[in-house]
Amino acid sequence: MVSIIIINWNGLRFPEKCIASLFAQTYRNFEITIVENGSTDGSVGFARVKEFSW
């Protein structure tokens, strides 16, 4: 198991592309944690409601 930690601060345009690229690989034994660091660009809402189903 690999833990992938994504640190975010006002980077709303980046997490979805990053996560999509992780799911595009063949290795599947991983978990993803997004650490939100007080963003003001809507990143918090994105992290709370976005569901990824790749």
DSSP file (Angstrom, degrees, kcal/mol; ACC not computed):
  #  RESIDUE AA STRUCTURE BP1 BP2  ACC     N-H-->O    O-->H-N    N-H-->O    O-->H-N    TCO  KAPPA ALPHA  PHI   PSI    X-CA   Y-CA   Z-CA
    1    1 A M              0   0    0      0, 0.0     2,-0.4     0, 0.0    29,-0.2   0.000 360.0 360.0 360.0 132.1    0.0    0.0    0.0
    2    2 A V  E     -a   30   0A   0     27,-1.8    29,-2.2     2,-0.0     2,-0.5  -0.956 360.0-147.6-114.6 132.2    1.3    3.4   -1.0
    3    3 A S  E     -a   31   0A   0     -2,-0.4     2,-0.5    27,-0.2    29,-0.2  -0.888  10.5-163.5 -99.8 125.7   -0.1    6.6    0.6
    4    4 A I  E     -a   32   0A   0     27,-2.9    29,-2.8    -2,-0.5     2,-0.5  -0.946   3.7-164.9-110.9 122.4   -0.1    9.6   -1.6
    5    5 A I  E     -a   33   0A   0     -2,-0.5     2,-0.6    27,-0.2    29,-0.2  -0.937   2.0-163.2-113.3 121.7   -0.5   12.9    0.1
    6    6 A I  E     -a   34   0A   0     27,-3.1    29,-3.1    -2,-0.5     2,-0.5  -0.918   6.9-154.7-106.2 117.7   -1.5   16.0   -1.9
    7    7 A I  E     -a   35   0A   0     -2,-0.6     2,-0.4    27,-0.2    29,-0.2  -0.793  18.0-170.4 -90.7 130.0   -0.8   19.3   -0.2
    8    8 A N  E     +a   36   0A   0     27,-2.8    29,-2.4    -2,-0.5     2,-0.3  -0.976  22.8 162.8-129.5 135.9   -3.1   22.1   -1.5
    9    9 A W  S    S-     0   0    0     -2,-0.4    29,-0.1    27,-0.2    27,-0.0  -0.839  84.0 -28.7-146.8 110.8   -3.3   25.8   -1.1
   10   10 A N  S    S+     0   0    0     -2,-0.3     3,-0.2     1,-0.1    26,-0.0   0.857  98.5 125.6  51.0  41.6   -5.3   27.8   -3.6
   11   11 A G    >   +     0   0    0      1,-0.1     3,-2.5     2,-0.1    -1,-0.1  -0.222  15.5 146.1-119.1  42.7   -4.6   25.2   -6.2
   12   12 A L  T 3  S+     0   0    0      1,-0.3     4,-0.4     2,-0.2    -1,-0.1   0.784  70.2  57.0 -52.3 -32.1   -8.2   24.4   -7.3
   13   13 A R  T 3  S+     0   0    0     -3,-0.2     4,-0.3     1,-0.2    -1,-0.3   0.591 105.9  51.4 -78.5  -9.0   -7.1   23.9  -10.9
   14   14 A F  S <> S+     0   0    0     -3,-2.5     4,-2.2     2,-0.1     3,-0.4   0.864  87.6  67.6-100.1 -39.5   -4.6   21.1  -10.0
   15   15 A P  H  > S+     0   0    0      0, 0.0     4,-2.9     0, 0.0     5,-0.3   0.862  98.8  52.2 -58.8 -40.1   -6.0   18.3   -7.8
   16   16 A E  H  > S+     0   0    0     -4,-0.4     4,-2.3     1,-0.2     5,-0.2   0.915 112.7  44.9 -64.2 -41.4   -8.4   16.8  -10.3
   17   17 A K  H  > S+     0   0    0     -3,-0.4     4,-2.0    -4,-0.3    -1,-0.2   0.900 114.4  50.1 -66.0 -40.4   -5.7   16.5  -13.0
   18   18 A C  H  X S+     0   0    0     -4,-2.2     4,-1.5     2,-0.2    -2,-0.2   0.934 112.9  45.0 -63.4 -47.0   -3.3   15.1  -10.5
   19   19 A I  H  X S+     0   0    0     -4,-2.9     4,-2.0     1,-0.2    -2,-0.2   0.885 110.3  54.8 -67.5 -38.8   -5.7   12.5   -9.2
   20   20 A A  H  X S+     0   0    0     -4,-2.3     4,-1.0    -5,-0.3    -1,-0.2   0.899 107.2  50.9 -60.9 -39.8   -6.8   11.5  -12.7
   21   21 A S  H  < S+     0   0    0     -4,-2.0     4,-0.5     1,-0.2    -1,-0.2   0.849 107.3  53.9 -68.3 -32.3   -3.2   10.8  -13.6
   22   22 A L  H >< S+     0   0    0     -4,-1.5     3,-0.9     1,-0.2    -1,-0.2   0.909 110.0  46.5 -66.1 -41.4   -2.8    8.6  -10.5
   23   23 A F  H 3< S+     0   0    0     -4,-2.0    -1,-0.2     1,-0.2    -2,-0.2   0.665 102.0  67.4 -74.7 -15.5   -5.8    6.5  -11.5
   24   24 A A  T 3< S+     0   0    0     -4,-1.0    -1,-0.2    -5,-0.2    -2,-0.2   0.639  86.0  87.0 -78.6 -14.2   -4.5    6.3  -15.1
   25   25 A Q  S <  S-     0   0    0     -3,-0.9    -3,-0.0    -4,-0.5     0, 0.0  -0.335  83.6-123.4 -81.3 168.6   -1.5    4.2  -13.9
   26   26 A T  S    S+     0   0    0     -2,-0.1     2,-0.4     2,-0.0    -1,-0.1   0.752  85.8  91.5 -85.3 -25.2   -1.6    0.4  -13.6
   27   27 A Y        +     0   0    0      1,-0.1    -2,-0.2    -5,-0.1     3,-0.0  -0.586  48.3 172.8 -73.1 127.4   -0.6    0.2   -9.9
   28   28 A R        +     0   0    0     -2,-0.4     2,-1.9     1,-0.1    -1,-0.1   0.468  44.8  99.7-117.2  -4.9   -3.8    0.3   -7.9
   29   29 A N        +     0   0    0    -28,-0.0   -27,-1.8     2,-0.0     2,-0.3  -0.483  64.2 103.2 -88.6  71.8   -2.7   -0.4   -4.3
   30   30 A F  E     -a    2   0A   0     -2,-1.9     2,-0.3   -29,-0.2   -27,-0.2  -0.971  53.5-148.5-146.2 160.6   -2.8    3.2   -3.1
   31   31 A E  E     -a    3   0A   0    -29,-2.2   -27,-2.9    -2,-0.3     2,-0.5  -0.953  15.6-144.0-126.2 150.5   -4.7    5.7   -1.1
   32   32 A I  E     -a    4   0A   0     -2,-0.3     2,-0.4   -29,-0.2   -27,-0.2  -0.962  13.0-174.3-120.3 130.5   -4.9    9.5   -1.7
   33   33 A T  E     -a    5   0A   0    -29,-2.8   -27,-3.1    -2,-0.5     2,-0.6  -0.990  11.0-154.3-121.6 128.8   -5.2   12.1    1.1
   34   34 A I  E     -a    6   0A   0     -2,-0.4     2,-0.7   -29,-0.2   -27,-0.2  -0.918   5.3-158.7-103.0 123.1   -5.7   15.8    0.3
   35   35 A V  E     -a    7   0A   0    -29,-3.1   -27,-2.8    -2,-0.6     2,-0.4  -0.900   9.7-154.0-101.8 111.5   -4.4   18.1    2.9
   36   36 A E  E     -a    8   0A   0     -2,-0.7   -27,-0.2   -29,-0.2     2,-0.1  -0.740   5.0-162.7 -90.7 130.1   -6.1   21.5    2.5
   37   37 A N        -     0   0    0    -29,-2.4    -1,-0.1    -2,-0.4    -2,-0.0  -0.280  59.8 -69.6-113.8  45.7   -4.1   24.4    3.8
   38   38 A G        -     0   0    0      1,-0.1   -29,-0.1    -2,-0.1    -2,-0.0   0.845  69.0-177.0  79.5  35.5   -6.6   27.2    4.2
   39   39 A S        -     0   0    0    -31,-0.2    -1,-0.1     1,-0.1     5,-0.1  -0.233  23.0-165.4 -65.6 154.9   -7.4   28.0    0.6
   40   40 A T  S    S+     0   0    0      1,-0.1    -1,-0.1     3,-0.1   -31,-0.0   0.169  72.8  81.6-121.7  13.3   -9.7   30.8   -0.4
   41   41 A D  S    S-     0   0    0      0, 0.0    -1,-0.1     0, 0.0    -2,-0.0   0.215 115.5 -87.8-106.7  13.9  -10.3   29.8   -4.0
   42   42 A G  S  > S+     0   0    0     -3,-0.1     4,-1.8     3,-0.0     5,-0.1   0.448  91.6 125.2  95.1   0.6  -13.0   27.1   -3.6
   43   43 A S  H  >  +     0   0    0      1,-0.2     4,-2.6     2,-0.2     5,-0.2   0.846  68.6  58.8 -61.3 -34.9  -10.5   24.2   -3.0
   44   44 A V  H  > S+     0   0    0      1,-0.2     4,-1.7     2,-0.2    -1,-0.2   0.939 107.0  45.9 -63.2 -46.7  -12.1   23.3    0.3
   45   45 A G  H  > S+     0   0    0      1,-0.2     4,-2.0     2,-0.2     5,-0.3   0.888 111.7  52.7 -62.2 -40.0  -15.5   22.7   -1.3
   46   46 A F  H  X S+     0   0    0     -4,-1.8     4,-2.1     1,-0.2    -2,-0.2   0.938 109.5  48.2 -60.5 -48.0  -13.9   20.7   -4.1
   47   47 A A  H  < S+     0   0    0     -4,-2.6    -1,-0.2     1,-0.2    -2,-0.2   0.815 113.4  49.1 -65.2 -30.5  -12.1   18.5   -1.7
   48   48 A R  H  < S+     0   0    0     -4,-1.7    -1,-0.2    -5,-0.2    -2,-0.2   0.856 123.5  24.2 -78.7 -35.3  -15.3   17.9    0.3
   49   49 A V  H  < S+     0   0    0     -4,-2.0     2,-0.3    -5,-0.1    -2,-0.2   0.608  89.3 107.9-111.5 -12.8  -17.8   17.0   -2.4
   50   50 A K     <  -     0   0    0     -4,-2.1     2,-0.5    -5,-0.3    -4,-0.0  -0.507  47.6-164.1 -73.5 129.6  -15.7   15.7   -5.3
   51   51 A E        -     0   0    0     -2,-0.3     2,-0.5     2,-0.0    -2,-0.0  -0.954   4.1-155.1-113.1 132.8  -16.1   12.0   -5.9
   52   52 A F        +     0   0    0     -2,-0.5    -2,-0.0     1,-0.1   -36,-0.0  -0.921  17.9 170.7-109.7 128.1  -13.6   10.2   -8.1
   53   53 A S              0   0    0     -2,-0.5    -1,-0.1     1,-0.1    -2,-0.0  -0.329 360.0 360.0-134.0  52.8  -14.7    7.0   -9.8
   54   54 A W              0   0    0      0, 0.0    -1,-0.1     0, 0.0    -2,-0.0   0.456 360.0 360.0 -85.4 360.0  -11.9    6.0  -12.2
